[in-house]
């Protein structure tokens, strides 16, 4: 036990925990930059980041499917986050189907089907294990602003205007769809393993999506911000990706800390 408490991992996390918030933010930025540099030089086609992001998201959903099948409980899961996820996936699948029709369409369809199944299980089969009072994030706080924003800011492509607005809506909604899940975990102060794996997968997926935009902007020396898709579209999309990445960064820190310390549960000593 003494060796475990004095392990390098525990020493490292103990040192980080004692640092000020400014130091923690600085360390996080440094790790993020190093990760971006590694991805930039190891992946030649940066469009693969989107495929990887969607694949990781799908893997996270299937972790939830496994949990619901084997554990017979939905405790710790936010129904509202799953409903937001299903909504943005349904809209994005429609847009992808009529505008592109590629591997993204297949991945979105698979993830959407799995998400709808999770919602069904929470609402009906495992309803008795759902903690409704902890899942108290109002959905209209995010759905309505995303819908309004998509009317004014959307890509300026050759596609139908309604389709372009729908695409923007799905992008904006995806960036905040995890908020109800984070609120539930904040209320519970503890996250069981399968839910933690799922949220961590969302964090990795969002980082990959964010990496695509940042690397594209760096390689084009900023010109990518003003390509033929509208003056504000790409800057706003980048902002939404960065926002969600930072939203999930704090949880990912506690997740990695718990895993490295051999803990099954992720404890959140402060609001996420």
PyMOL commands that set and color helices and strands:
alter all, ss='L'
color gray80, all
select helices_A, chain A and resi 2-5+8-18+21-42+48-71+79-99+103-125+127-129+132-134+140-152+161-176+179-188+193-219+223-226+233-260
alter helices_A, ss='H'
color red, helices_A
select strands_A, chain A and resi 190-191+266-267
alter strands_A, ss='S'
color yellow, strands_A
deselect
rebuild
show_as cartoon
